[in-house]
Amino acid sequence: MTQASTLAPPPPAVTESATEGRARPRPSPAAAMGTALGLFAAARLLGAAAVAMTAWATGGHPVLLLGRSWDSIWYLRIAGDGYGRSLHFRPTVVHSDLAFFPLYPGLLRAVTELTPLSGPGAGLLISWTAAAVAACGIYAIGVRLHDRAVGTALVLLWGLLPHSVVLSMAYTEPVLTAFAAWSLYAVLTGRWVWAGALAACAGLARPNGFAVAAAVLAAAAYEILRRRGKVSHRLWTGAALAPLGWAGFFLWVGRRKGDLLGGYFEVQRLWGSRFDFGLGALRFVKHLLLHGDRLVFPMSMVIVAAGLLLYGLLIADRAPLPLLVYAGALLLVAVGGAGFFECKPRFLLPAFPLLLPLACALVRTARARPWHATLVVGALAGLSFAYGAYLVVLAHKPL
């Protein structure tokens, strides 16, 4: 395992055969990544098939459920008409489209104008493509820190999370994760300008996209201190680029609302979202423990608790600093934010570094007891497909 540093050593190129006593070539990196991507694609296609069968059985339309529901509707409206729509429920509850960051609507607008696809079809194309790009970046990080087996396991586990159905929907999490994974990989390999540019794009994708910029800035600060300021101009350029996307939209919303630094927070407050250091979440957990609620709520509580545990394991495993900062920032937003408790697992979906300890454990199990690992993966797949279909078709709650 690497130290808490921004760089990690590359894996060895060959393995030793225990029976023949001589080195034999490993599959090419492209072939190994293709295997990981194929497993991820199979997992998500089966998950989408489960949603489709459940939708057909209940009289629903799978493409509309995956491509035009909840937040997807807001993104489609922004892509078609621009910003400026608000829904007024009462004086303290106003849902404004200024809460939604502009990258995904921009991509939707471009795809619908350049192709014959409708809005939902364009959204699904963007999300599925971004999920594949994200899977490749996640695999690359797993290989960089460990080996190809861990990289493959990391991708597979990400594709089998209980909320991984979101990766098959017209949502922004796949886009954020794609930019985040490759930005973090660029940091680990010392490509600072790429890291900063990709972090800036991630900041335009989602409110919690600032976590990528935070990781790049923390890694840059560490390198500056470690080298006593003797760093290249590329590091300074990358660090300067990283926060521009998120900060730019944040200030634009503030200017539009007449409060440069507080306008965006006011938009979120009127949606019912605010950061209260977890007090609202604790009150809701108390409600769940005393009175219970629909399945999505206790499941969300379990997933967030698992995220906290996995972050502790990630720290104990001495993961590189940018991964710790990135995953920690996403976890802080999910735990410390009030409102939309059922959405917290979705907010954690881009936090793939939390799965590194599980990926390492799965690889060790697969090497010692292959059938045990197969049973674990099968159980995760069954949970992911069944729960994903329930979330999209039957739960009737915001994802």
Backbone hydrogen bonds, N-H to C=O, Kabsch-Sander energy under -0.5 kcal/mol:
donor,donor_aa,acceptor,acceptor_aa,energy
5,S,3,Q,-2.6
8,A,188,L,-0.8
15,T,24,R,-1.1
17,S,22,R,-1.3
18,A,16,E,-0.5
21,G,17,S,-1.9
24,R,15,T,-1.6
26,R,13,A,-0.7
32,A,28,S,-2.5
33,M,29,P,-2.5
34,G,30,A,-2.2
35,T,31,A,-2.0
36,A,32,A,-1.9
37,L,33,M,-2.8
38,G,34,G,-2.4
39,L,35,T,-2.3
40,F,36,A,-2.2
41,A,37,L,-2.8
42,A,38,G,-2.5
43,A,39,L,-2.3
44,R,40,F,-2.5
45,L,41,A,-2.7
46,L,42,A,-2.3
47,G,43,A,-2.0
48,A,44,R,-2.6
49,A,45,L,-2.3
50,A,46,L,-2.1
51,V,47,G,-1.8
52,A,48,A,-2.5
53,M,49,A,-2.7
54,T,50,A,-2.1
55,A,51,V,-2.6
56,W,52,A,-2.8
57,A,53,M,-2.1
58,T,54,T,-1.2
58,T,55,A,-0.5
59,G,56,W,-1.0
60,G,55,A,-3.5
65,L,61,H,-2.4
66,L,62,P,-2.5
67,G,63,V,-2.6
68,R,64,L,-2.4
72,S,69,S,-2.0
73,I,70,W,-1.3
74,W,70,W,-0.8
75,Y,71,D,-2.1
76,L,72,S,-2.4
77,R,73,I,-2.0
78,I,74,W,-2.3
79,A,75,Y,-2.5
80,G,76,L,-1.8
81,D,77,R,-3.0
82,G,78,I,-2.3
87,L,95,H,-2.6
88,H,86,S,-0.5
89,F,87,L,-0.7
89,F,90,R,-0.5
89,F,93,V,-2.2
90,R,93,V,-1.6
93,V,90,R,-2.1
94,V,270,L,-1.1
95,H,87,L,-2.6
96,S,94,V,-0.8
97,D,85,R,-2.5
99,A,96,S,-1.5
100,F,97,D,-1.7
103,L,204,L,-2.3
106,G,102,P,-2.1
107,L,103,L,-2.3
108,L,104,Y,-2.6
109,R,105,P,-2.6
110,A,106,G,-2.1
111,V,107,L,-2.6
112,T,108,L,-2.5
113,E,109,R,-1.6
114,L,110,A,-1.8
115,T,111,V,-1.7
122,A,118,S,-2.8
123,G,119,G,-2.6
124,L,120,P,-2.3
125,L,121,G,-2.3
126,I,122,A,-2.4
127,S,123,G,-2.5
128,W,124,L,-2.8
129,T,125,L,-2.2
130,A,126,I,-2.8
131,A,127,S,-2.6
132,A,128,W,-1.8
133,V,129,T,-2.3
134,A,130,A,-2.8
135,A,131,A,-2.4
136,C,132,A,-1.9
137,G,133,V,-2.0
138,I,134,A,-2.8
139,Y,135,A,-2.4
140,A,136,C,-2.3
141,I,137,G,-2.0
142,G,138,I,-2.4
143,V,139,Y,-2.5
144,R,140,A,-2.3
145,L,141,I,-2.3
146,H,142,G,-2.2
151,G,147,D,-2.2
152,T,148,R,-2.6
153,A,149,A,-2.5
154,L,150,V,-2.7
155,V,151,G,-1.9
156,L,152,T,-2.4
157,L,153,A,-2.7
158,W,154,L,-2.0
159,G,155,V,-2.0
160,L,156,L,-0.7
160,L,157,L,-0.9
161,L,158,W,-0.9
164,S,161,L,-2.0
166,V,163,H,-2.1
167,L,164,S,-1.5
168,S,165,V,-1.7
169,M,166,V,-1.7
170,A,66,L,-2.6
171,Y,169,M,-2.3
176,L,172,T,-2.5
177,T,173,E,-2.6
178,A,174,P,-2.2
179,F,175,V,-2.0
180,A,176,L,-2.7
181,A,177,T,-3.1
182,W,178,A,-1.8
183,S,179,F,-2.0
184,L,180,A,-2.8
185,Y,181,A,-2.2
186,A,182,W,-2.1
187,V,183,S,-2.0
188,L,184,L,-2.4
189,T,185,Y,-1.5
190,G,187,V,-1.5
191,R,186,A,-3.1
192,W,190,G,-1.2
195,A,191,R,-2.2
196,G,192,W,-2.5
197,A,193,V,-2.6
198,L,194,W,-2.7
199,A,195,A,-2.0
200,A,196,G,-2.1
201,C,197,A,-1.7
202,A,198,L,-2.4
203,G,199,A,-2.0
204,L,200,A,-0.6
204,L,201,C,-1.1
205,A,202,A,-1.4
206,R,202,A,-1.1
209,G,206,R,-1.7
210,F,207,P,-1.0
211,A,208,N,-1.6
212,V,209,G,-1.5
213,A,209,G,-0.8
214,A,210,F,-2.6
215,A,211,A,-1.8
216,V,212,V,-2.3
217,L,213,A,-2.9
218,A,214,A,-2.4
219,A,215,A,-2.4
220,A,216,V,-2.5
221,A,217,L,-2.6
222,Y,218,A,-2.2
223,E,219,A,-2.2
224,I,220,A,-2.5
225,L,221,A,-2.4
226,R,222,Y,-2.7
227,R,223,E,-2.4
228,R,225,L,-0.8
229,G,224,I,-3.1
230,K,227,R,-1.6
231,V,229,G,-1.7
235,L,232,S,-0.6
236,W,232,S,-1.2
237,T,233,H,-2.5
238,G,234,R,-2.8
239,A,235,L,-2.5
240,A,236,W,-2.0
241,L,237,T,-2.2
242,A,238,G,-2.0
244,L,241,L,-1.8
247,A,243,P,-2.5
248,G,244,L,-2.3
249,F,245,G,-1.8
250,F,246,W,-2.4
251,L,247,A,-2.5
252,W,248,G,-2.0
253,V,249,F,-2.6
254,G,250,F,-2.0
255,R,251,L,-2.6
256,R,252,W,-2.2
257,K,253,V,-2.1
258,G,254,G,-0.6
258,G,255,R,-0.7
259,D,254,G,-2.4
263,G,259,D,-2.9
266,E,262,G,-1.9
267,V,263,G,-1.9
268,Q,264,Y,-2.2
269,R,265,F,-2.3
270,L,266,E,-2.2
271,W,267,V,-0.9
272,G,268,Q,-0.6
272,G,269,R,-1.2
273,S,268,Q,-2.7
274,R,338,A,-1.1
276,D,274,R,-0.7
276,D,336,G,-2.1
278,G,336,G,-1.6
279,L,276,D,-1.4
282,L,278,G,-2.4
283,R,279,L,-2.1
284,F,280,G,-2.0
285,V,281,A,-2.4
286,K,282,L,-2.3
287,H,283,R,-1.9
288,L,284,F,-2.4
289,L,285,V,-2.6
290,L,286,K,-2.1
291,H,287,H,-2.9
292,G,287,H,-0.8
292,G,288,L,-1.4
297,F,294,R,-1.8
299,M,295,L,-2.1
300,S,296,V,-1.8
301,M,297,F,-2.1
302,V,298,P,-2.3
303,I,299,M,-2.3
304,V,300,S,-2.4
305,A,301,M,-2.2
306,A,302,V,-2.4
307,G,303,I,-2.1
308,L,304,V,-2.0
309,L,305,A,-2.0
310,L,306,A,-2.7
311,Y,307,G,-2.0
312,G,308,L,-1.8
313,L,309,L,-1.9
314,L,310,L,-2.3
315,I,311,Y,-2.3
316,A,312,G,-2.4
317,D,313,L,-1.9
318,R,315,I,-1.8
319,A,314,L,-1.6
323,L,320,P,-0.6
324,L,320,P,-1.8
325,V,321,L,-2.6
326,Y,322,P,-2.4
327,A,323,L,-2.5
328,G,324,L,-2.2
329,A,325,V,-2.4
330,L,326,Y,-2.0
331,L,327,A,-2.3
332,L,328,G,-2.4
333,V,329,A,-2.0
334,A,330,L,-2.1
335,V,331,L,-2.8
336,G,332,L,-2.8
337,G,333,V,-1.4
338,A,274,R,-3.8
343,C,340,F,-1.8
344,K,341,F,-1.4
346,R,343,C,-0.5
347,F,343,C,-1.8
348,L,344,K,-1.3
349,L,345,P,-0.5
349,L,346,R,-1.1
351,A,348,L,-1.8
352,F,350,P,-2.0
354,L,351,A,-1.7
355,L,352,F,-2.2
356,L,353,P,-1.7
359,A,355,L,-2.7
360,C,356,L,-2.4
361,A,357,P,-2.1
362,L,358,L,-2.7
363,V,359,A,-2.1
364,R,360,C,-2.2
365,T,361,A,-2.4
366,A,362,L,-2.6
367,R,363,V,-2.0
368,A,364,R,-1.8
369,R,365,T,-3.8
372,H,369,R,-0.7
373,A,369,R,-1.7
374,T,370,P,-2.2
375,L,371,W,-2.3
376,V,372,H,-2.2
377,V,373,A,-2.5
378,G,374,T,-2.4
379,A,375,L,-2.4
380,L,376,V,-2.5
381,A,377,V,-2.5
382,G,378,G,-2.4
383,L,379,A,-2.3
384,S,380,L,-2.8
385,F,381,A,-2.8
386,A,382,G,-2.2
387,Y,383,L,-2.7
388,G,384,S,-2.1
389,A,385,F,-2.0
390,Y,386,A,-2.0
391,L,387,Y,-2.7
392,V,388,G,-2.2
393,V,389,A,-2.4
394,L,389,A,-0.7
394,L,390,Y,-1.3
395,A,390,Y,-2.7
